[in-house]
Every structure is written in C-alpha cells, then in structure tokens.
Amino acid sequence: MTTNEITEAPARLNYARTVPKVFRAMIALDAAAREGLDPALVELVQMRTSQLNGCAYCLDMHAKDARKAGETDERIYLLPVWHEAPAGVYSERERAALALAEEITAIGGGVSDAVYAQAAAHFGEEELAHLISVCFTINTWNRINVATRKTPGTL
C-alpha cells in the first residue's frame, strides 16, 4: 500500500435500522438542542467537536451543512486552529462557544470557570443551555458513528 492509499474499514452495523427507537430519540434530542441557536454557530461547534473526536462522518456532514448555512471555506479550513486564526475570522461569541465545546468534549478536566464565564457572558441562560445540549448531542453522535464506522457521505 502506498502512502496515498486509504484503506476503508467496513461499517459495523446500521445503527438507525438496528435500534430505530433510540435513533429517533437522538434525532428529536438533536433538534431540541439546537432550537434558538444560529445554525452556522451550531455547525461550527459540531465540526470542531467532530474533529476532536475523529468522527469523519459527522465532520463531512456538518462541513456540508455549514456551507449551506453560509459558512465560508476560510472559516471551515481554519476551524482546527481557531485559537490562532486572525482577529475577525471568528467573533468573540463564536470563540466562546468553541472553547466551551472543546472543554465539554475533553471532559476529563471538566469545564473551567473561565471558559464557562466567557460563554455565559456571550449567551443568555437558555441559549447557553442549548449550546451545552448541542455539545453533548454531537459528542454522542460522534461516539455512535465512530463505534459503528459510519462511512462519510452515506445515509
């Protein structure tokens, strides 16, 4: 195998077909979580979380959805290094959301008071609760799709 060849592991199971009741519940939870939040912000958070979790399926899907929501290629390409992105690429509100998403995803150390306070300064209580909900739903989707080896671009 050359360095340019990628071996694709086959999907393990079709989660939606195997446990449809759980899948439908996840869809409903995901829809409820994003209520009232800017769709472009939701996609940024979902892409960053998927990058951290190594979920190719979710990253592919949410990058496509982000473009549909008006995201630019520049903002999508710079997302892995958003901390170092030039001023103005991401708003302070987006930076607060991304920092919170990163700490929720890497839950081992908890969410720091500083990151939580930064998010709370940019989001009202209900919005913040929805943002936290988006973070835990995308983490769950990532784990489902990584565990089942869901193939990017498939339904």
C-alpha positions in Angstrom: 0.0 0.0 0.0 1.3 3.4 -0.9 1.1 6.5 1.4 -1.7 7.9 -0.8 -3.9 4.8 -0.5 -6.5 4.8 2.2 -8.0 1.6 3.5 -11.6 1.9 4.4 -12.9 -0.3 7.2 -16.4 -1.6 6.6 -19.3 -0.2 8.6 -20.1 -2.5 11.5 -23.9 -2.0 11.6 -26.7 0.3 10.5 -27.5 2.0 13.8 -30.7 3.7 12.6 -32.1 0.4 11.3 -30.9 -1.7 14.2 -32.3 0.5 17.0 -34.8 2.8 15.3 -36.4 3.9 18.6 -33.1 5.1 20.0 -32.2 6.7 16.7 -35.4 8.6 16.5 -34.9 9.8 20.1 -31.5 11.1 19.2 -32.9 12.9 16.2 -35.5 14.6 18.5 -32.9 15.4 21.1 -30.6 16.9 18.5 -33.5 19.1 17.1 -34.5 20.3 20.5 -30.8 21.1 21.4 -30.3 23.5 18.5 -33.6 25.4 19.0 -32.9 29.2 19.1 -29.3 29.0 18.2 -27.7 30.4 15.0 -27.4 27.4 12.5 -24.0 28.5 11.4 -22.7 28.6 15.0 -24.2 25.1 15.6 -22.3 23.8 12.6 -19.0 25.3 13.8 -19.4 23.7 17.2 -20.4 20.3 15.6 -17.5 20.4 13.2 -14.9 21.3 15.9 -16.2 18.6 18.2 -16.2 16.0 15.4 -12.6 17.0 14.6 -11.6 16.4 18.2 -13.4 13.1 18.3 -12.1 11.9 15.0 -15.5 11.4 13.5 -15.2 11.6 9.7 -18.9 11.0 9.1 -20.0 13.9 11.3 -17.2 16.2 10.1 -18.2 15.6 6.5 -21.9 16.1 7.1 -21.5 19.2 9.2 -19.0 20.9 6.8 -21.6 20.4 4.0 -24.3 21.8 6.3 -22.1 24.7 7.3 -21.7 25.7 3.7 -25.4 25.5 3.2 -25.8 27.8 6.3 -23.5 30.3 4.7 -20.1 29.4 6.1 -17.0 30.4 4.1 -14.3 28.0 3.1 -11.8 30.1 5.1 -13.7 29.7 8.3 -14.2 26.0 7.7 -10.5 25.5 6.9 -9.2 27.5 9.9 -11.5 25.7 12.4 -8.9 23.2 13.6 -6.7 26.2 14.6 -9.4 28.7 15.5 -7.3 29.8 18.5 -4.6 31.1 16.2 -7.0 32.5 13.5 -6.6 36.2 12.7 -8.8 38.6 14.6 -12.2 38.9 12.9 -12.3 35.4 11.4 -14.4 34.2 14.4 -16.4 36.5 16.6 -15.8 36.6 20.4 -19.2 34.8 20.7 -18.1 32.0 18.4 -14.7 31.7 20.2 -16.6 31.4 23.5 -18.8 28.7 22.0 -15.8 26.8 20.5 -13.8 27.0 23.8 -16.8 25.6 25.7 -17.3 22.8 23.1 -13.7 21.8 23.4 -13.8 21.6 27.2 -17.1 19.6 27.1 -15.6 17.2 24.6 -12.4 16.7 26.7 -14.5 16.3 29.8 -11.6 14.7 31.8 -10.6 18.1 33.3 -14.1 19.4 33.5 -15.2 22.8 32.2 -13.1 25.6 33.7 -14.8 28.5 35.4 -13.0 30.9 33.0 -14.4 29.1 29.9 -17.9 28.8 31.4 -17.9 32.5 32.4 -16.8 33.5 28.9 -19.6 31.5 27.4 -22.1 32.9 29.9 -21.0 36.4 29.0 -22.0 35.8 25.4 -25.0 33.6 25.7 -28.2 34.1 27.8 -29.1 31.3 30.2 -31.4 29.5 27.8 -29.0 29.9 24.8 -26.2 28.6 27.0 -28.3 25.5 28.0 -29.0 24.9 24.3 -25.3 25.3 23.4 -24.3 22.8 26.1 -27.0 20.5 24.7 -25.6 20.8 21.2 -22.2 19.9 22.6 -23.4 16.7 24.3 -25.6 15.6 21.4 -22.7 15.9 18.8 -20.4 14.1 21.2 -23.0 11.3 21.4 -23.4 11.2 17.6 -19.6 11.1 17.2 -19.4 8.1 19.5 -22.2 6.3 17.7 -20.7 6.9 14.3 -17.1 6.1 15.3 -18.2 2.9 17.1 -20.2 1.7 14.1 -17.7 3.0 11.5 -20.3 5.1 9.7 -19.0 6.0 6.3 -18.8 9.7 5.3 -21.3 10.6 2.6 -23.7 7.7 3.4 -27.2 7.9 4.9 
